[in-house]
Structures are given as structure tokens and as C-alpha cells.
Amino acid sequence: MSCGHCTAAITKEITALDTSASVRANLDSRTVDVDTSCTISAVVEAIKTAGYAAELISS
């Protein structure tokens, strides 16, 4: 994740699962903070579907 297009692609995949999800991307740390009713595994899979590596770093 290195640009606005990357964050938009990730946000699009996550909000497709949960339209009320809050997605905050930090390009400097290459992290995404997500508030959603979806499971962690669903969010990780959505990020992977967008074409990016993903793993939980804190819950």
C-alpha cells in the first residue's frame, strides 16, 4: 500500500462487506485501521482480494 489508489481499493473491498465500516489507512506505516461488524478474517480476506498482503497486528 503506497498511494491513494491502494487505499481506495482496500476501502472499496471492505465497504462492500459492510457499508457502515470505517476504514482509516496510514500510508507511512502501511497499515489500515478498520471498525466494522465483520469478522477479522473477513476483513483480511477483503484486503487480500484487493491485491494486498494482510495480517492482524492488534485487536
C-alpha positions as YAML, in Angstrom:
chain: A
units: angstrom
residues:
- id: 1
  name: MET
  ca: [0.00, 0.00, 0.00]
- id: 2
  name: SER
  ca: [1.76, 3.11, -1.18]
- id: 3
  name: CYS
  ca: [-0.76, 5.54, -2.65]
- id: 4
  name: GLY
  ca: [-4.32, 6.80, -2.64]
- id: 5
  name: HIS
  ca: [-5.31, 4.24, -5.26]
- id: 6
  name: CYS
  ca: [-4.19, 1.46, -2.92]
- id: 7
  name: THR
  ca: [-6.22, 2.80, -0.02]
- id: 8
  name: ALA
  ca: [-9.24, 3.30, -2.26]
- id: 9
  name: ALA
  ca: [-9.07, -0.31, -3.48]
- id: 10
  name: ILE
  ca: [-8.84, -1.62, 0.09]
- id: 11
  name: THR
  ca: [-11.63, 0.65, 1.30]
- id: 12
  name: LYS
  ca: [-13.85, -0.45, -1.58]
- id: 13
  name: GLU
  ca: [-13.44, -4.14, -0.74]
- id: 14
  name: ILE
  ca: [-14.07, -3.65, 2.97]
- id: 15
  name: THR
  ca: [-17.11, -1.42, 2.49]
- id: 16
  name: ALA
  ca: [-18.52, -3.97, 0.04]
- id: 17
  name: LEU
  ca: [-18.75, -6.29, 3.07]
- id: 18
  name: ASP
  ca: [-20.01, -3.64, 5.49]
- id: 19
  name: THR
  ca: [-21.29, -0.34, 4.12]
- id: 20
  name: SER
  ca: [-21.00, 1.27, 7.53]
- id: 21
  name: ALA
  ca: [-17.37, 0.22, 8.07]
- id: 22
  name: SER
  ca: [-14.87, 2.91, 8.99]
- id: 23
  name: VAL
  ca: [-11.55, 2.46, 7.18]
- id: 24
  name: ARG
  ca: [-8.50, 4.58, 8.02]
- id: 25
  name: ALA
  ca: [-5.30, 3.97, 6.09]
- id: 26
  name: ASN
  ca: [-1.84, 5.14, 7.12]
- id: 27
  name: LEU
  ca: [0.48, 5.15, 4.13]
- id: 28
  name: ASP
  ca: [3.57, 5.86, 6.24]
- id: 29
  name: SER
  ca: [3.15, 2.73, 8.35]
- id: 30
  name: ARG
  ca: [1.30, 0.84, 5.59]
- id: 31
  name: THR
  ca: [-1.47, -0.11, 7.97]
- id: 32
  name: VAL
  ca: [-5.25, 0.00, 7.89]
- id: 33
  name: ASP
  ca: [-7.47, 0.50, 10.95]
- id: 34
  name: VAL
  ca: [-10.98, -0.84, 10.43]
- id: 35
  name: ASP
  ca: [-14.09, -0.50, 12.59]
- id: 36
  name: THR
  ca: [-16.67, -2.97, 11.33]
- id: 37
  name: SER
  ca: [-19.17, -5.60, 12.37]
- id: 38
  name: CYS
  ca: [-17.40, -8.10, 10.09]
- id: 39
  name: THR
  ca: [-15.03, -10.73, 11.40]
- id: 40
  name: ILE
  ca: [-11.30, -10.14, 11.35]
- id: 41
  name: SER
  ca: [-10.85, -12.97, 8.87]
- id: 42
  name: ALA
  ca: [-13.40, -11.39, 6.52]
- id: 43
  name: VAL
  ca: [-11.52, -8.08, 6.62]
- id: 44
  name: VAL
  ca: [-8.19, -9.80, 5.99]
- id: 45
  name: GLU
  ca: [-9.69, -11.66, 3.03]
- id: 46
  name: ALA
  ca: [-11.17, -8.43, 1.63]
- id: 47
  name: ILE
  ca: [-7.74, -6.79, 1.73]
- id: 48
  name: LYS
  ca: [-6.21, -9.82, 0.03]
- id: 49
  name: THR
  ca: [-8.97, -9.71, -2.60]
- id: 50
  name: ALA
  ca: [-7.96, -6.10, -3.28]
- id: 51
  name: GLY
  ca: [-4.49, -7.46, -4.07]
- id: 52
  name: TYR
  ca: [-2.58, -6.68, -0.89]
- id: 53
  name: ALA
  ca: [-0.93, -8.75, 1.83]
- id: 54
  name: ALA
  ca: [-2.76, -8.58, 5.14]
- id: 55
  name: GLU
  ca: [-2.33, -9.79, 8.68]
- id: 56
  name: LEU
  ca: [-3.74, -8.78, 12.04]
- id: 57
  name: ILE
  ca: [-1.24, -6.76, 14.05]
- id: 58
  name: SER
  ca: [-3.50, -5.98, 17.04]
- id: 59
  name: SER
  ca: [-7.10, -6.49, 18.01]
...
